[in-house]
C-alpha cells in the first residue's frame, strides 16, 4: 500500500485505458451487476458492490498527475533461459528461465521499481513473459499484471474485467509474436560450440552476426527487424506518443532490431551490439525523438541512470511517500 500511494501521488489518475477500457461498457457492467446480484440472492446472499472484497482496503484519494511532455521506454532482454545455460541455439523454441534467470528478472524489477509504468509488451515466448511478470513483482505501484487475450473473440470476452477499481490496480501485458526471438531454423536445439566445430567458426559467425545472411531455413537479422520494428512503430510508439510509459521485454535479436531503429544504428553497428540478460535499458521519448539514458548497474540506480528532471521528481515523490509510510 505504501508504494501504491506514492505512485498515485506522482502520477494520479493517469492510468492506461487504451487496451482494456473496451472490455466492458456501462451497459454491460450494469447487466453484469444485476446478473450477479440475482444469482447471489437465490442463495440468500447479498452483494452491495462487485469490487468490495477487492477494494475495501485500497486508498482512493485522487491526486493531480505529473504533467510532462516526455515518456519512458524500458527495454529488457529476458533472464537466462535453460538453453542459454546449455549454450544451445534457442530461437523460437519456447524454453523457460533457469534459477539464475529468475533472479535476474527479480533484480531487473528492483532496478526499475521507481520508474513510471503504464503498459508492458512481451513476446509470445514464455521466457519473455516470465521475466516480465517477475520484474513487475518488484514495481513500486504493486499493480497486478493482467495478460490481455485477443486471440479469439471468445478469449477476449472471457477475460473481461468488470470492476473499474480492479482495472485501475492492474497493468496490461500485451503478448506479440512479432517480438519473438529470431528464428534460427535448422540450428535450433544445436550446441553452438559443436556447430562451430562442424561448419567452421566463420560460417557460424556469419549466420549469427551478419545482417542479411540467413541460417538454414531460418531468419536473417534483417527479417527479424522487419517484423519487430514494424510492430514497434504501429503499436508501441503510439503509446509513447500519447504520454504512456512502456516496458518491452523480449529477446536479443528482436531488441537489437528495435535499438537499431531507436539509435539509428547501421547494420554493422547493430550486429556488434551485445545485450545482457535481465539488464534494463532506459530511453526517454520526447518531441518525437528517442534519447538513451543508460542501464542501471544495480539496485542503487540513482548514479547510473541519467535522469531527466521529470523522472528525478517522480523518483523523489515515490521515495518520500514510502518514507512517510
Secondary structure, DSSP 8 states (H G I E B T S, - for coil): -HHHHHHHHHHTT----TTTGGG--HHHHHHHHHHHHHHHHHTT---S-TTHHHHTT-----------SEEEEEEEE---BHHHHTTB--TTS---B-HHHHHHHHHHHHHTTTS---EEEE-SSHHHHHHHHHHHTT-TT--EEEEE--SSHHHHHHT----HHHHHTEEEEEE-GGGS----GGGTTSBHHHHHHHH-HHHHHHHHH-SS---TTS--HHHHHHHHHHHIIIIIHHHHHTT--EEEEE-HHHHHHHHHHHHT--HHHHHT----TT-EEEEEEETTEEEEEE--SSS-GGGTS---HHHHHHHHHHHHHHHH-
